[in-house]
Amino acid sequence: MRKIRLLTILLLLFSGCVEKQQNQAFFCPQEDCEERVIIAINNAETSIDAAIYSFTSEEIASSLTSANNNGIRVRVITDYLQSASKSSQDENLTEKGINLRVTPKGNTMHNKFMIIDNELVVTGSYNWTKNANTSNFENIVFIFDQKLAEKYEKEFFELWVKAN
């Protein structure tokens, strides 16, 4: 078992984020999805690839920036229309050196997933927004599975190329 997997499981377990099983689902607003995403980001060792529809969370942006500053390869793809929102974190991330791409106009990038270190997939309906965390009925799932992570990485790469 790799260090990231064990460390993430332990941190999520002790912070109340997961039970003894590795894969876990959470529901917002009652289970603070934002905090769980931040813990996962903060425990990345090599890479974070995220495809997210709506991204306004300053806290998640800050965690991604810290990861990037610590040598973690961070790439983010966001939706064209959502990125035009005044509260979108796109400009902030780009200014902080995050490698970010926006889907082409006319294509809705409605995915909400993140792959960490090619082994943890974080997915669900949860957008990275305050409303998603505190008001909306949302879900987020943490899946530790390298084969599934490879499938998500393939999809991420295809989206990355299209968002060039």
Beta strands, then each sheet from edge to edge (+ up, - down):
strand 1: 24-28
strand 2: 47-52
strand 3: 73-78
strand 4: 99-102
strand 5: 112-116
strand 6: 120-123
strand 7: 138-144
sheet 1: 1+ 7- 6+ 5- 2+ 3+ 4+
end
